[in-house]
Structure formats: C-alpha cells, structure tokens
Amino acid sequence: MQSSRKLFDMREAEFTKETVELNKAQKKSQRARNVAVAFCLIAFILILFFGTMAKMASVIAENGA
C-alpha cells in the first residue's frame, strides 16, 4: 500500500556546494575504517589467489602436465 505522500521530491531539491568538515575524531575514525576495508580487500584477494594456485597445482599434479 503506497502513500500518496512522497518522502522526498526531487523537484524540491536544490544543488548546493555545501561541504561538511570532519573533526579530528571523525577523521581518525574514517581512516581506521578505510584501513580495515583495505585490509579485508587485500586478504580476500590473497585467499582467492592462493586458493586458485592450490587448485591449479592439484590439477597439474593429477594430470601430469
């Protein structure tokens, strides 16, 4: 059931060049999150890489290439 009222109407929105300045604690927290995401991404890539290498090595050993 949809309401006839919209939560946000794009016709009412205006583009502004306002920016938000982060304080020191927020910047530190944002940096910590960025480092954590980078670490997780690198770990995921390494898991895929070594998993692929292990699977390829087992196939090569099995087929005697």
N, C-alpha and C positions, 0 to 999 in steps of 0.2 A: 504494500500500500504506500503510494508516494504522496508526499505532502505537496500542496500547491506552492508552498513557500520554498525558496532555494536558500541554502546556507550561504552561498557566495555567488554573486552575479558579476561576470567579467566586465559587463558594461559599466559597472560602478567602480572598477579598479582603475587606478592611475599609476603610471610608471613613475617612480621616484628614484633619485640617486642616493638615497639614504644608505648608510653603512653602519654596522654595529662594531664597536670597538670592544675587543675582549680584554678583560683584566688579566693580571699575571696568573692567577689560579686557573682561570679558564683556558689560557694559552698552554699552561703546563698540562692540564687535563687533556686538551686536544692533542698535544704532542704525544702523550702517553698512549692515547687511543690509536694514533697513526702508527706508532712503533709496534703496537700489539697487532694491528691489522697487517702490517708489512711482515712481521714475524710469522703470522699464521699463513699468509700467502706463500712465503718462501718455503715454509715447512710442507705445505700442500704440494708445491711444485716438486720438491725433493722426494716426497713419498711417491708421487706419480713416476718420476724419473727412475728411481731405484726399483720400483715395482715392475716397470716396463723392462728395465735391464735384466732383472732376475727372470722374468718370464721369457725374454728372448734367449737368455743363456740356457735355460732349461730346454727350450725347443731346439736350439742348435746342438746341445749335447745329445738330445734324444735322436735327432735325425742324422747326426754325424756329419754335419756340413763342414 
